[in-house]
Amino acid sequence: MRNNIFEILIFALWATSVSQASLAQLYERGDENLVLPDEFYISARCEEPIQRLEWVREDKRLLDQVDIKSAESVAGEMSSICDKVKKREVLPDAWVIEFERLGKSLESLTDACGRTVMCKKMFIPPPKPIPNNFSAYSLFLFPSSEWSKPELQAERYKIRAAFSDFGDSIGNKRAAIWFSTSFNSSTPDVQRSKYFADTFKLNYNDGPFVVTSLKRPDALAKNDEIVVIKLGGINPDRIVKVLNLLEKDLRTDADIRKRTLIFEEIKQRLLSVIDRNPEIAKEITKTAISVLTK
């Protein structure tokens, strides 16, 4: 069981012809569904009550069966707690629990299933905040839209496999985090990745990135230390070589060897160039032999 891997996912609940989108996070540890309540996540979730009320009002058949006043009251409470968390009057972790409680109430008041159309709903466990007492957090970021392209699917799968192995190996008190676009897809969430790339002042073109911190990413202060690995230009098959170094340091609670990581990153990038251009390797070998035989 992968008990230390988190995925941020978007899940669409379909009812009649309208979709109600909600953000969720699948945490592969039993029935837990842990979320990272950063500003991006909070902002996206806080759109839900408005969207749900609009959905109800646009469907006359549904509106006739819904207690719209009660629904508006609950939606107002959800908007109020969203205002408070944005003003830092409520902690994000407390917001997750209360917003979810109110959201369940709003969903119950406005649920179309069995009223206007027969439909199925996929169960997702209620979200909880990712623990803030882990010893390390590693974000996998894909801030360039090119990683959403179908032609890069094979490369994404290889990187995802490396991520999964990394997450399996670093231990239960360390988190590996992958942002995805949907519940049943591993396609990276580019917009969520851009948010963190902007936060860490990373060049989108240098990604994908692995950003590791000793604090939960949404709680990092301006001067808190992070370790950034740039995977841009490295063949997916070679990424594991770089991750192995980070994994070893995390597993042994050692200081992360930044210089060694940078060296390995550059080495694997150069070897990737040779992989893509075998003729370069031949020329380098010829040159080396000619120098040695002089």
C-alpha positions in Angstrom: 0.0 0.0 0.0 1.3 3.5 -0.9 0.7 5.1 2.5 2.6 8.3 2.0 1.6 9.5 -1.5 -0.8 12.4 -1.9 -2.6 13.4 -5.1 -4.5 16.6 -5.6 -7.4 15.9 -7.9 -10.4 17.5 -9.4 -13.6 15.5 -9.3 -16.7 16.4 -11.3 -20.1 15.4 -9.9 -22.5 15.1 -12.9 -26.2 15.7 -12.5 -28.6 16.3 -15.4 -26.6 18.3 -18.0 -24.7 20.5 -15.4 -21.4 19.5 -13.7 -20.6 20.6 -10.2 -16.8 20.5 -9.8 -15.1 20.0 -6.4 -11.5 19.6 -5.5 -10.5 16.5 -3.6 -7.3 14.7 -2.7 -6.9 11.0 -2.8 -4.5 9.8 -0.1 -3.7 6.1 -0.5 -3.9 5.1 3.1 -7.1 3.3 3.8 -10.1 5.6 3.5 -8.3 8.8 4.2 -8.5 11.8 1.9 -5.9 14.3 2.9 -5.7 17.8 1.3 -3.1 20.5 1.1 -5.1 23.7 2.1 -3.0 26.3 0.3 -4.4 29.5 -1.1 -5.0 27.9 -4.6 -7.0 25.0 -3.1 -9.0 27.3 -0.8 -9.8 29.7 -3.6 -11.0 26.9 -5.8 -13.2 25.3 -3.2 -14.7 28.5 -2.1 -16.3 28.8 -5.6 -18.4 25.7 -4.9 -21.3 27.2 -3.0 -21.9 29.9 -5.6 -21.7 27.3 -8.5 -24.1 24.9 -6.8 -26.7 27.6 -6.2 -26.4 28.8 -9.8 -26.8 25.1 -10.9 -30.0 24.8 -8.9 -31.5 28.1 -10.1 -30.9 27.2 -13.7 -32.8 23.9 -13.5 -36.5 24.7 -13.0 -37.4 21.1 -12.2 -34.8 20.9 -9.5 -35.5 24.4 -8.1 -39.2 23.3 -7.6 -37.9 20.5 -5.3 -35.2 22.4 -3.4 -35.6 24.5 -0.2 -33.7 27.3 -1.8 -33.8 29.5 1.3 -32.1 26.9 3.4 -29.6 26.3 0.7 -28.8 30.0 0.4 -28.3 30.1 4.1 -25.8 27.3 4.2 -24.0 28.7 1.1 -23.8 32.0 3.0 -22.1 30.3 5.9 -19.6 28.7 3.6 -18.8 32.0 2.0 -18.4 33.6 5.4 -15.9 31.0 6.6 -14.0 31.4 3.3 -13.8 35.2 4.0 -12.4 34.4 7.4 -9.7 32.0 6.3 -8.6 34.4 3.6 -8.3 37.1 6.3 -6.4 34.6 8.5 -9.1 34.8 11.1 -9.5 31.0 10.8 -6.7 28.5 10.3 -6.7 26.6 7.0 -6.9 23.2 8.8 -10.0 24.3 10.7 -11.4 25.7 7.5 -11.1 22.3 5.8 -13.2 20.5 8.4 -15.9 23.2 8.8 -16.2 23.9 5.0 -16.6 20.2 4.3 -19.3 19.9 7.0 -21.3 22.8 5.5 -20.6 21.4 2.0 -22.2 18.1 2.9 -25.3 20.0 4.2 -25.5 22.0 1.0 -25.1 18.9 -1.1 -27.9 17.2 0.8 -30.2 20.2 0.3 -29.6 20.5 -3.4 -28.8 16.9 -4.5 -30.5 16.1 -7.8 -30.0 12.4 -7.7 -33.3 10.6 -7.5 -35.2 13.9 -7.8 -35.0 14.9 -11.5 -32.8 12.2 -12.9 -31.4 8.8 -11.9 -27.6 9.0 -11.4 -24.7 7.5 -9.7 -22.2 9.4 -7.4 -18.7 8.3 -6.7 -17.8 8.3 -3.1 -14.8 10.2 -2.0 -13.9 10.2 1.7 -14.2 13.6 3.4 -11.1 15.7 3.1 -8.8 16.2 6.0 -5.6 18.4 6.2 -2.3 16.7 5.5 -0.5 16.3 8.8 1.8 19.3 9.5 4.2 17.3 11.6 5.8 15.2 8.9 9.6 15.4 8.7 9.6 16.3 5.0 7.4 17.2 2.1 8.3 16.8 -1.6 6.2 18.5 -4.3 6.3 17.3 -7.9 5.5 20.3 -10.1 4.7 20.5 -13.8 4.3 24.2 -14.5 4.5 24.1 -18.3 1.4 23.4 -20.3 3.4 21.1 -22.6 3.1 18.3 -20.0 -0.7 18.2 -20.6 -0.2 17.2 -24.2 -1.2 13.7 -25.3 2.2 13.1 -27.0 4.0 13.3 -23.7 1.8 10.6 -22.1 4.5 8.0 -22.1 7.0 10.3 -20.5 4.4 11.3 -17.8 3.8 7.6 -17.0 7.5 7.0 -16.5 7.8 10.1 -14.2 4.7 9.0 -12.4 6.2 5.6 -11.8 9.4 7.2 -10.5 7.2 9.3 -8.2 5.3 6.3 -6.9 8.5 4.4 -6.1 10.0 7.5 -4.4 6.8 7.9 -2.4 6.8 4.3 -1.4 10.3 4.4 -0.2 10.7 7.6 1.8 8.6 6.4 4.8 5.3 7.1 6.5 6.3 10.4 8.0 7.4 12.0 4.8 5.0 13.1 2.0 5.3 12.9 -1.8 2.7 15.2 -3.4 1.5 15.0 -7.1 -1.1 17.5 -8.4 -3.5 15.9 -10.9 -6.3 17.3 -13.1 -8.9 14.6 -12.4 -9.9 11.8 -10.1 -8.9 9.0 -12.4 -6.0 10.7 -14.3 -2.3 11.2 -13.5 -2.2 14.2 -15.9 -0.4 16.9 -13.9 -2.4 19.9 -12.8 -0.4 22.7 -14.6 -2.3 25.6 -13.0 -1.7 24.3 -9.5 1.9 23.7 -10.3 2.2 27.3 -11.7 0.9 28.6 -8.4 3.7 26.9 -6.5 6.3 27.7 -9.2 5.4 31.4 -8.8 5.6 31.1 -5.0 9.1 29.6 -5.2 10.1 31.9 -8.2 10.9 29.0 -10.5 11.2 29.3 -14.3 8.4 27.2 -15.8 10.8 26.1 -18.6 13.2 24.4 -16.2 10.5 21.9 -14.9 9.3 19.5 -14.0 10.6 20.2 -10.5 10.8 18.3 -7.2 10.6 20.8 -4.3 11.4 19.5 -0.9 10.8 21.3 2.4 10.8 20.4 6.1 7.5 22.3 6.6 4.2 21.7 5.0 4.4 23.7 1.7 1.4 26.0 2.5 3.0 27.0 5.8 6.4 28.0 4.4 7.6 31.5 5.4 9.7 33.7 3.1 13.1 32.7 4.5 12.3 29.0 5.0 14.8 26.7 3.2 13.7 24.6 0.2 15.6 22.2 -2.0 14.8 22.4 -5.7 15.6 19.7 -8.3 15.2 20.7 -11.9 14.2 17.7 -14.1 13.9 19.7 -17.3 16.0 18.0 -20.1 16.5 14.8 -18.2 15.1 11.7 -19.8 12.3 10.1 -17.7 14.3 6.9 -17.5 17.1 8.8 -15.8 15.1 10.7 -13.3 15.2 7.9 -10.8 19.0 8.4 -10.6 18.5 11.9 -9.2 15.6 10.9 -6.9 17.7 8.1 -5.4 20.0 10.7 -3.8 17.2 12.7 -2.3 15.4 9.5 -1.2 18.5 8.3 0.7 18.9 11.6 2.5 15.3 11.7 3.5 15.2 8.1 4.6 18.2 8.5 6.9 17.2 12.0 8.1 20.5 13.3 6.9 21.1 16.9 5.7 20.2 17.0 2.0 23.3 17.0 -0.1 22.5 20.0 -2.4 25.8 20.0 -4.2 25.7 16.3 -4.9 22.1 16.7 -6.2 23.1 19.5 -8.5 26.0 17.4 -9.8 23.8 14.4 -10.4 21.1 16.6 -12.0 23.7 18.0 -14.5 25.2 14.6 -15.1 21.9 13.0 -16.0 21.0 16.0 -18.2 24.2 15.6 -20.2 23.7 11.8 -20.4 20.2 12.5 -21.7 21.6 14.6 -24.5 23.9 11.7 -25.4 20.9 9.3 -25.3 19.0 11.5 -27.7 22.1 12.1 -29.9 24.2 8.9 -30.0 26.6 10.4 -32.6 27.8 12.9 -29.9 28.9 9.9 -27.8 30.8 8.5 -30.7 32.6 11.8 -31.3 33.4 12.2 -27.6 34.9 8.7 -27.6 37.0 9.3 -30.7 38.3 12.5 -29.3 39.2 10.9 -25.9 41.0 8.0 -27.7 43.0 10.4 -29.9 44.1 12.4 -26.9 45.1 9.3 -24.9 47.0 7.7 -27.8 49.1 10.8 -28.6 
